[in-house]
Amino acid sequence: MTSTLASKRELPSRQLRFLLLEDVPLDASMIEARLRAEGLDFQSQVAASETAYRAALRDFTPDLILADFNLPGFDGLTALSIALERCRETPFIFVSGAVGEEMVIALLRAGATDVVLKNNLSRLAPAVFRAFQDSAHRSEARRAAQALHETIDVLHDTKRAFKSRTLGDLREKLQQLVDTTPWW
């Protein structure tokens, strides 16, 4: 529990918005109850179809997506692909009943943040905390990279300005030399 409390510092200070892609209401309730029991304060929206999922991504703008892998007429891999197109920075955790080891690897390679089995929901809150911590670190790294790019641009501009000023000064001196030198 100590690591959970330590990771809690990585959460945004506002109430979180969780989108649950789940077609079984009891499973959605169990997931929400487990996360609330771990001290997470969040507002949730449950989507059970692709249409509802797309609408929730557009209108609800979640901070986290928790998705079942197997849904009637819709699958988690497609849901992940849609999320990566629409809200790439939003952590995406699969919470599924049955996913083989090879599929877990494929899902992580495809861009999922984590995979938690429904029969082991004790792993869910730590996965959520880790997802937000990783997201915060990625944002910090992006800001640092942006600052570095801006510094490099300033250095390039300074170098160009210095060269231009130096060349301008040199040109003026050469012109004075040409103008004042007697050419015989």
Backbone as a ProteinNet text record, in pm:
[ID]
protein_1_A
[PRIMARY]
MTSTLASKRELPSRQLRFLLLEDVPLDASMIEARLRAEGLDFQSQVAASETAYRAALRDFTPDLILADFNLPGFDGLTALSIALERCRETPFIFVSGAVGEEMVIALLRAGATDVVLKNNLSRLAPAVFRAFQDSAHRSEARRAAQALHETIDVLHDTKRAFKSRTLGDLREKLQQLVDTTPWW
[TERTIARY]
82.4	0	86.3	207.3	294.8	326.8	356	387.6	266.1	146.8	25.8	12.3	34.2	23.4	131.2	251.4	359.1	324.7	264.5	230.4	112.8	34.5	-82.1	-43.7	79.6	126.9	133.6	141.3	152	16.9	-92.1	-224.2	-252.5	-327.3	-368.9	-450	-446.4	-513.1	-665.5	-714.4	-858.8	-918.6	-1051.1	-1116	-1089.4	-1051.7	-1016.6	-1141	-1122.3	-1230.8	-1186.2	-1255.5	-1221.8	-1330.3	-1287.1	-1378.7	-1361.5	-1472	-1468.9	-1537.5	-1463.2	-1519.7	-1550.1	-1674.8	-1714.8	-1860.9	-1889.3	-2027.1	-2100.4	-2032.6	-2095.5	-2106.2	-2227.2	-2243.5	-2181.9	-2194	-2136.4	-1984.4	-1919.5	-1774.2	-1735	-1809.7	-1782.7	-1795.3	-1898.9	-1918.7	-1805.2	-1759.9	-1648.9	-1520.3	-1494.1	-1373.9	-1379.8	-1493.2	-1508.9	-1494.7	-1558.4	-1552.3	-1409.4	-1336.7	-1198.1	-1111.2	-1129.4	-1049.9	-1086.1	-1215.4	-1257.5	-1205.1	-1202.7	-1150.6	-1002	-931.3	-788.6	-767	-877.4	-865.8	-867.7	-897.8	-903.8	-1036.2	-1028.4	-1146.6	-1165.5	-1272.1	-1291.4	-1438.7	-1463.3	-1594.1	-1577.9	-1675.5	-1659.6	-1777	-1747	-1850.6	-1825.9	-1931.5	-1920.4	-1973.5	-1897.1	-1938.7	-1937.5	-2042.5	-2052.1	-2046.4	-2031.8	-2028.7	-1929.1	-1896.7	-1804.1	-1860.8	-1988.2	-2051.2	-2044	-2078.7	-2074.6	-1930.8	-1837.9	-1695.9	-1645.2	-1674.1	-1630.6	-1692	-1819.7	-1887.5	-1823.4	-1789.8	-1728.3	-1588.9	-1512.8	-1381.4	-1395.6	-1498.7	-1522	-1578	-1679	-1754.1	-1707.7	-1661.6	-1624.5	-1477.1	-1394.7	-1249.9	-1185.2	-1167	-1116.4	-968	-931.7	-791.5	-730.8	-817	-773.8	-881.5	-836.9	-930	-901.2	-1005.1	-998.6	-1088.5	-1032.6	-1109.8	-1103.3	-1218.9	-1225.3	-1169.8	-1115.6	-1060.4	-1166.6	-1258	-1362	-1497.2	-1553	-1685.7	-1765.9	-1898	-1977.7	-1968.1	-1920.4	-1913.4	-1803.7	-1715.1	-1609.9	-1499.3	-1375.5	-1266.9	-1172.8	-1098.9	-1011.1	-898.4	-848.4	-740.4	-787.4	-909.3	-966.3	-987	-1034.2	-1053.3	-920.8	-815.4	-682.1	-638.3	-658.5	-621.6	-695.2	-822.7	-902.9	-849.2	-819.1	-766.9	-632.6	-546.9	-416.6	-430.2	-534.8	-560.3	-615.8	-707.2	-780.6	-719.5	-659.9	-605.2	-482.7	-380.1	-257.9	-198.2	-209.3	-145.5	-227.7	-350.1	-435.4	-394.4	-359.5	-323.9	-440	-405.6	-503.3	-466.5	-551.6	-526.3	-634	-591.3	-686.7	-718.9	-847.6	-893.8	-982.2	-926.4	-995.3	-997.3	-1090.5	-1106.4	-1007.1	-981.8	-894	-812.2	-684	-592	-465.9	-424	-303.8	-178.2	-69.7	57.5	105.2	91.6	133.8	49.2	-80.2	-167.5	-130.9	-96.3	-54.7	64.8	161.5	280	241	152.3	106.7	33.4	-48.4	-122.9	-29.1	70.9	167.6	249.2	286.9	359.9	272.9	142.8	50.7	25.7	64.4	50.3	-28.5	-76.8	-147.6	-50	-100.1	-18	6	-99.1	-87.3	-202.4	-193.8	-300.2	-319.3	-444.1	-477.6	-590.8	-576.9	-682.7	-792.2	-915.3	-1028.7	-1023.3	-959.5	-950.6	-836.5	-767.9	-659.3	-668	-784.8	-806.8	-721.2	-654.2	-564	-448.7	-420.3	-315.8	-363.8	-495.6	-549.3	-506.2	-525.7	-488.6	-339.1	-248.9	-107	-80.1	-151.1	-134.4	-181	-289.9	-341.5	-241.6	-192.1	-94.7	30.4	77.2	196.5	170.1	50.1	15.1	20.5	-33.2	-29.3	113.6	191.1	330.1	408	390.7	458.5	414.7	286.1	233.2	295.1	307.1	368.9	515.3	585.9	725.9	740.3	650.4	653.3	626.4	530.6	500.9	621.4	684.2	803.6	915.7	933.5	1037.2	1006.2	878.2	839.6	868.5	835.5	864	1014	1093.1	1238.6	1292	1242.1	1285.9	1247.4	1127.7	1083.2	1172.7	1204.9	1293.2	1431.5	1479.2	1608.4	1604.1	1496.9	1482.2	1478.9	1407.2	1400.9	1538.5	1614.8	1749.8	1839.9	1828.5	1907.9	1872.7	1743.4	1700.9	1759.8	1756.5	1813.1	1962.6	2032.2	2176.3	2204.1	2122.7	2140	2115.7	2008.9	1979.2	2090.9	2142.7	2252.4	2376	2402.7	2517.8	2501.6	2381.5	2355.7	2368.6	2311.2	2319.2	2464.2	2539.9	2680.1	2756.4	2733.1	2800	2761.5	2634.4	2587.7	2650.5	2652.4	2709.3	2859.1	2926.1	3069.8	3101.6	3028.3	3051.1	3018.8	2914	2878.7	2989.8	3042.9	3153.1	3275	3303.4	3417	3397.3	3279.5	3248.1	3268.6	3221.2	3238.7	3386.7	3464.2	3607.2	3677	3638.9	3697.8	3660.8	3534.5	3491	3569.7	3590.9	3670.5	3813.1	3866.2	4001.7	4010.6	3912.5	3909.3	3895.2	3810	3785.9	3907.1	3982	4093.4	4228.6	4235	4364.3	4385.7	4503.2	4532.3	4570.3	4498.8	4526.3	4609.7	4729.9	4811	4841.1
-119.5	0	125.3	118.1	233.8	281.6	189	230.1	294	247.5	307	450.4	474.2	609.6	699.4	646.4	725.6	761.2	669	693.1	787.7	801.4	887.8	1032.4	1068.9	1205	1236.7	1135.1	1156.2	1187.5	1171.6	1194.8	1343.3	1380.9	1521.2	1560.3	1688.8	1733.8	1741.7	1742.1	1749.2	1608	1601.7	1471	1409.5	1284.3	1214.3	1168.4	1143.9	1096.5	963.9	855.5	722.6	674.8	628.4	567.4	416.8	346.2	200.7	144.8	73.7	4.1	-137.3	-159.2	-285.2	-312.8	-434.4	-470.4	-542.8	-576.8	-645.5	-547	-500.5	-399.6	-441.2	-569.8	-615.5	-599.8	-631.1	-615	-467.3	-380.3	-235.9	-189.8	-236.2	-199.3	-250	-372.6	-429	-349.4	-310.3	-231.7	-97	-29.5	100.5	86.8	-14.9	-34.6	-61	-139.8	-171.7	-45.4	37.2	159.7	259.6	269.7	360.2	310.1	178	120.4	151.9	174.2	209.1	359.7	433.3	576.2	666.6	612	695.3	770.4	899.1	983	1007.7	955.8	968.5	969.5	1024.9	1019.6	919.4	834	734.2	737.3	689.1	667.1	529.8	451.4	317	317.9	258	241.3	92.2	43.9	-99.3	-129.8	-26.5	-47.1	49.8	24.2	113.1	254.4	263.9	395.3	473.6	408.8	474.9	510.7	424.2	448.5	571.2	577.5	692.5	822.7	816.1	934.8	977	880.3	911.8	972.6	921.8	980.6	1126.2	1153.1	1288.5	1380.9	1333.6	1420.1	1414.4	1300.6	1280.6	1316.1	1306.1	1330.4	1269.9	1138.1	1069	1094.2	1079.9	1083.7	944.3	843.1	703.5	620.5	522.6	429.1	290.4	226.2	87	7.6	-90.7	-158.5	-309.7	-370.5	-515.5	-547.3	-666.4	-702.8	-758.8	-837.2	-901.8	-838.8	-777.9	-718.1	-766	-774.3	-815.3	-711.5	-754.3	-667	-562.7	-571.1	-470.8	-533.7	-505.6	-566	-459.3	-498.7	-407.3	-351.9	-431.1	-384.2	-268.9	-278.7	-169	-47.5	-70.7	39.3	108.5	31.9	88.2	172.5	120.8	192.7	326.4	326.2	449.1	547.8	497.9	585	645	566.4	618.1	726.9	717.5	821.7	948	931.8	1047.1	1110.3	1028.6	1082.7	1001.2	1013.9	933.6	935.5	1046.2	1059.3	999.4	959	903	758.8	726.7	588.1	492.8	374.8	276	142.8	96	-29.5	-129.7	-246.1	-354	-420.2	-440.7	-515.3	-624.8	-744.4	-849	-980.6	-1063.9	-1192	-1296.7	-1299.8	-1403.5	-1347.8	-1329.7	-1284.2	-1366.4	-1432.7	-1514.4	-1430.2	-1493.9	-1425.2	-1359.9	-1430.7	-1374.5	-1253	-1258.7	-1145.5	-1026.4	-1050.4	-941.6	-868.9	-944.3	-884.5	-803.3	-859.5	-788.5	-659.6	-662.9	-543.4	-434.6	-473.8	-376.5	-315.8	-399.5	-348.5	-256.6	-281.7	-199.2	-63.8	-48.3	81.2	82.1	-33.2	-38.2	-6	59.5	94.5	-26.9	-108.7	-227.1	-320.5	-440.9	-540.2	-600.8	-597.8	-653.3	-753.3	-869.6	-969.4	-942.7	-967	-942	-1028.1	-1143.3	-1229.4	-1187	-1077.4	-1024.9	-872.4	-821.7	-677.2	-605.6	-680.5	-616.2	-546.8	-586.5	-522.2	-394.5	-369.6	-259.4	-122	-95.1	37.3	65.3	-27.8	-0.2	26.6	-43.8	-19.6	120.4	165.3	300.3	404.8	388.3	483.1	487.4	371.4	363.2	430.5	412.5	473.6	625.9	681.2	826.7	875.5	797.8	834	835.2	731.6	726	841.2	872.9	982.5	1115.5	1136	1258.8	1267.5	1154.9	1154.3	1182.4	1125.5	1152.2	1299.7	1358.1	1500.5	1585.5	1549.5	1622.7	1609.6	1490.6	1468.4	1547.9	1554.3	1634.2	1782.2	1831.1	1972.1	1999.6	1907.7	1924.9	1922.6	1832.3	1825.6	1953.3	2003.2	2127.6	2244.1	2250.4	2356.3	2345	2223.6	2202.6	2248.2	2212.9	2257.8	2410.5	2474.1	2620.2	2680.7	2620.1	2667.8	2653.5	2540.7	2518.9	2623.3	2651.5	2753.9	2889.6	2924.8	3053	3056	2945.7	2941	2955.3	2888.4	2902.5	3047	3108.3	3247.1	3339.6	3314.1	3395.3	3380	3257.3	3230.7	3304.2	3297.7	3368.2	3518.5	3569.1	3712.7	3754.5	3673.8	3705.5	3706.1	3602.3	3595.9	3715.6	3748.5	3861.1	3991	4013.8	4135.7	4139.8	4027.4	4020.9	4042.4	3976.3	3994.7	4136.7	4193.7	4332.6	4427.7	4406.6	4490	4473.3	4350.3	4322.3	4386.6	4379	4439.6	4591.7	4653.4	4798.5	4834.9	4759.9	4787.9	4769.3	4664.9	4644.1	4758.9	4802.2	4913.2	5040.2	5066.4	5182.3	5169.7	5048.6	5024.6	5051.4	5001.8	5024	5171.9	5240.3	5382.4	5468.2	5432.4	5516.5	5475	5364.7	5318.9	5379.9	5444.1	5497.8	5383.1	5374.6	5268.6	5328.6	5295.3	5350	5257.2
0	0	0	52.4	56	-85	-176.3	-312.7	-378.6	-345.6	-400.4	-352.5	-224.9	-171.7	-230.4	-247.4	-306.5	-449.9	-523.6	-663.1	-676.9	-573.1	-576.4	-603.1	-568.3	-592.1	-740.2	-825.7	-969.8	-1033.9	-959.1	-1015.1	-1027.5	-1130.9	-1140.2	-1016.5	-980.3	-858.4	-874.6	-996.1	-1019.8	-1021.6	-1021.5	-1028.9	-1166.4	-1165.1	-1288.3	-1363.3	-1492.9	-1578.9	-1640.2	-1603.1	-1651.8	-1747.2	-1862.6	-1958.3	-1949.7	-1921.4	-1914.8	-2037.8	-2119.7	-2234	-2186.1	-2150.2	-2085.1	-2116.4	-2161.7	-2196.8	-2084.6	-1976.4	-1863.5	-1747	-1714	-1608.9	-1474.6	-1437.7	-1311.7	-1311.5	-1423.1	-1432.2	-1420.2	-1486.2	-1477.4	-1332.3	-1263.2	-1122.2	-1034.4	-1059	-980.2	-1001.8	-1125.5	-1157.1	-1085.7	-1096.8	-1030.6	-879.3	-821.1	-675.7	-630.4	-707.1	-671.2	-671.5	-772.6	-781.9	-672.4	-639.7	-531.7	-396.9	-378.9	-254.4	-237.1	-349.2	-343.8	-328.8	-312.5	-285.7	-407.3	-523.9	-642.9	-648.7	-676.7	-692	-841.4	-897.3	-1040.3	-1076.8	-1192.1	-1255.7	-1369.2	-1388.1	-1493.7	-1590.7	-1708.3	-1808.4	-1866.9	-1878.6	-1932.7	-2075.1	-2164.5	-2303.2	-2332.5	-2398.4	-2426.3	-2575.7	-2658.7	-2803.6	-2866.1	-2990.8	-3060.8	-3073.4	-3103.4	-3117.8	-2987.1	-2876.3	-2745.5	-2707.6	-2742.6	-2713.9	-2789.1	-2917	-2997.6	-2944.1	-2907.9	-2854	-2721.3	-2637.5	-2507.9	-2526.1	-2621.3	-2647.7	-2690.7	-2767.7	-2817.8	-2709.7	-2636.5	-2545.9	-2400	-2357.3	-2217.2	-2192.5	-2294.8	-2288.3	-2163.3	-2164.4	-2045.6	-2018.7	-1891.3	-1848.7	-1854.9	-1856.2	-1856.7	-1925.1	-2004	-2067.1	-2012.3	-1961.7	-1915.1	-2008.4	-2077.2	-2180.9	-2169.2	-2183.9	-2198.9	-2337.4	-2353.4	-2483.1	-2576.4	-2520.8	-2602	-2575.7	-2679.2	-2671.7	-2792.3	-2779.4	-2894.8	-3007.9	-3122.7	-3238.6	-3234.2	-3137.7	-3121.5	-3039.1	-3072.3	-2994.7	-2939.5	-2839.4	-2769.4	-2855.5	-2948	-3033.9	-3122.9	-3172	-3250.2	-3160	-3038.8	-2942.9	-2913.5	-2897.9	-2873.8	-2993.4	-3111.7	-3233.6	-3243.3	-3211.9	-3214.5	-3110.8	-2992.4	-2886.1	-2926	-2988.7	-3030.2	-3136.1	-3218	-3318.4	-3254.7	-3159.5	-3105.4	-2982	-2897.7	-2771.3	-2731.5	-2811.6	-2799	-2658.6	-2589	-2458.1	-2343.1	-2370.8	-2265.8	-2237.8	-2113.4	-2081.1	-2111.6	-2162.7	-2205.2	-2140.6	-2050	-1979.4	-2015.4	-2061.4	-2085.5	-1952	-1925.8	-1808.9	-1867.5	-1874.9	-1949.3	-1873.6	-1913	-1847.2	-1894	-2021.3	-2073.7	-2189	-2162.8	-2266.4	-2250	-2356.8	-2351	-2344.6	-2303.8	-2286.9	-2416.9	-2527.9	-2656.6	-2693.1	-2660.7	-2689.7	-2601.8	-2475.9	-2386.1	-2447.7	-2495.3	-2557	-2679.8	-2761.1	-2881.5	-2844.9	-2740.5	-2698.5	-2647.3	-2570.8	-2520.1	-2634.5	-2729.7	-2846.2	-2930.9	-2931.6	-3009.5	-2944	-2817.9	-2752.8	-2623.6	-2578.1	-2450	-2337.5	-2235.5	-2120.2	-2032	-2015.2	-1929.3	-1959.8	-1906.8	-1918.1	-1780	-1731.1	-1600.1	-1620.8	-1559.5	-1570.6	-1467.6	-1506.4	-1417	-1291.9	-1301.1	-1183	-1090.7	-1124.8	-1041.2	-1035.2	-995.5	-991.8	-887.6	-801	-704.9	-777.5	-900.6	-981.4	-1050.2	-1049.4	-1128.4	-1076.5	-948.8	-895.6	-914.6	-881.8	-909.3	-1058	-1145.8	-1289.8	-1327.2	-1266	-1292.2	-1242.4	-1120.4	-1066.5	-1154.6	-1195.5	-1280.5	-1415.5	-1469.4	-1597.7	-1587.9	-1479.6	-1462.8	-1437	-1362.7	-1337.6	-1469.4	-1550.7	-1680.4	-1769.8	-1767.1	-1846.7	-1803.3	-1673.1	-1621.4	-1663.9	-1660.5	-1701.2	-1851.1	-1932	-2076.5	-2104.4	-2033.1	-2052.1	-2013.5	-1903.9	-1859.3	-1962.5	-2016.2	-2117.6	-2244.4	-2283.7	-2400.6	-2377.3	-2256.7	-2225	-2228.9	-2174.6	-2175	-2317.9	-2399.6	-2539.8	-2613.5	-2588	-2651.5	-2608.8	-2480.2	-2430.8	-2495.1	-2512.8	-2577.1	-2722.8	-2792.9	-2931.9	-2940.2	-2847.7	-2846.5	-2818.6	-2728.3	-2698.4	-2820.8	-2889.2	-3010.4	-3116.5	-3132.3	-3228.6	-3193.3	-3064.4	-3021.2	-3050.2	-3022.8	-3050.6	-3200.4	-3284.1	-3429.1	-3472.6	-3419.3	-3453.9	-3407.4	-3288.3	-3235.4	-3323.2	-3364	-3450.1	-3582.7	-3642.2	-3769	-3750.1	-3639.7	-3613.9	-3593.3	-3520.9	-3497.2	-3629	-3711.8	-3841.3	-3926.5	-3928.5	-4009.7	-3962.2	-3831.5	-3775.3	-3802.6	-3781.1	-3802.4	-3949.7	-4036.2	-4179.5	-4222.8	-4165.7	-4196.7	-4155	-4034.6	-3986.8	-4077	-4113.3	-4199.9	-4337	-4390	-4519.1	-4513.6	-4404.3	-4388.3	-4381.8	-4307.8	-4296	-4429.9	-4502.7	-4634.7	-4728.6	-4720.5	-4804.4	-4769.6	-4639.6	-4598.2	-4649.9	-4641.2	-4689.3	-4839.3	-4913.1	-5057	-5087.8	-5010.2	-5036.6	-5000.9	-4901.7	-4854.6	-4908.7	-4973.2	-5025.7	-5164.6	-5179.7	-5312.4	-5406.6	-5513.4	-5610.8	-5722	-5724.9	-5830.9	-5936.1
[MASK]
++++++++++++++++++++++++++++++++++++++++++++++++++++++++++++++++++++++++++++++++++++++++++++++++++++++++++++++++++++++++++++++++++++++++++++++++++++++++++++++++++++++++++++++++++++++++

